[in-house]
Amino acid sequence: MSVTDEPNAVRKAVFPVAGLGTRFLPATKAQPKEMLPLVDKPIIQYSVEEAVAAGVSNIILVTGRGKNAIEDHFDVSIELETFLESRGKTDLLAEIRKISNLINFAYVRQGEPLGLGHAVLVARELVGAEPFAVILGDDVIDADPPAIGQMIQMFRLVNGPVLAVERVPEESVSSYGIVDIETEPIGPRLFQVRGLVEKPRREEARSNLAIIGRYILTPDIFPILAATREDRTGEIQLTNGLRQLLEKRPIYAYEVDGTRHDTGNKLGFLKAVTYFALKRPDLGDAFRQYLEEIIAKAPVG
């Protein structure tokens, strides 16, 4: 029996990509933030490749108005392939074909960006009655094995929802959803969740374990999200749905082993570009030398 034939296998991953990307205006006025390049690949491709490497076979993109470039990127481009083939650019041709052959894609419109919980709920019919991953493309995680693959392994172990978490500085807890965990881990980097709080004040946070952009969820989250009220911002928060789910079944937190980059803000995006450029064998040495030169020339103060 293959992994995808297992009755409780995680075959599908939901990518909520309907956000407006206002933090990167004006660059995102006419292109999705998910298509901003980290060196020579768009942000979203890193996370799609992560899902592929973890054995996921179907990607569900929850899109919105102005997101056609994402669909085009993962589609076949006959004109471009013909052009590259006619010019003998076989390496580029292979790379382009690899993108369109990565995995099976399905698309569903969110209509309005009404929160992460709403985006997950929109994918309900395409997910069906099986466990699934949720991947937030803003969080690009360099990990081996892939981050979502680590979480799938934990899901097989506990047979329940698993949230990716990362330890953050105490002064930053109010920027994240924070988990309250049982004192003793139930496995390496794995904890049972006692509670979840969205952006608590520093003095109210029960830990510094912040929820980051990877989830393994079970289909019983859908009726809960459907009944979850909008918060004061008019959004349906996934954290609120998970808090209700926790009353019915255990939920687990897994501290992912890898390097996470939050590309949803400008500084995090620049750090990610630098990180992946330095890792490239064709760019790393020259780029490192350039950085050293400009740092040496930078004015003090």
Secondary structure as GFF3:
##gff-version 3
##sequence-region A 1 301
A	DSSP	three_ten_helix	3	5	.	.	.	ID=ss1
A	DSSP	beta_strand	12	16	.	.	.	ID=ss2
A	DSSP	three_ten_helix	22	24	.	.	.	ID=ss3
A	DSSP	three_ten_helix	33	35	.	.	.	ID=ss4
A	DSSP	beta_strand	37	38	.	.	.	ID=ss5
A	DSSP	beta_strand	41	42	.	.	.	ID=ss6
A	DSSP	alpha_helix	43	53	.	.	.	ID=ss7
A	DSSP	beta_strand	58	63	.	.	.	ID=ss8
A	DSSP	alpha_helix	68	73	.	.	.	ID=ss9
A	DSSP	alpha_helix	78	86	.	.	.	ID=ss10
A	DSSP	alpha_helix	90	100	.	.	.	ID=ss11
A	DSSP	beta_strand	104	109	.	.	.	ID=ss12
A	DSSP	alpha_helix	116	122	.	.	.	ID=ss13
A	DSSP	alpha_helix	124	127	.	.	.	ID=ss14
A	DSSP	beta_strand	132	135	.	.	.	ID=ss15
A	DSSP	beta_strand	139	142	.	.	.	ID=ss16
A	DSSP	alpha_helix	147	158	.	.	.	ID=ss17
A	DSSP	beta_strand	162	167	.	.	.	ID=ss18
A	DSSP	three_ten_helix	170	175	.	.	.	ID=ss19
A	DSSP	beta_strand	177	181	.	.	.	ID=ss20
A	DSSP	beta_strand	190	198	.	.	.	ID=ss21
A	DSSP	three_ten_helix	202	204	.	.	.	ID=ss22
A	DSSP	beta_strand	209	217	.	.	.	ID=ss23
A	DSSP	alpha_helix	221	227	.	.	.	ID=ss24
A	DSSP	alpha_helix	238	246	.	.	.	ID=ss25
A	DSSP	beta_strand	252	255	.	.	.	ID=ss26
A	DSSP	beta_strand	259	262	.	.	.	ID=ss27
A	DSSP	alpha_helix	266	279	.	.	.	ID=ss28
A	DSSP	alpha_helix	284	297	.	.	.	ID=ss29
###
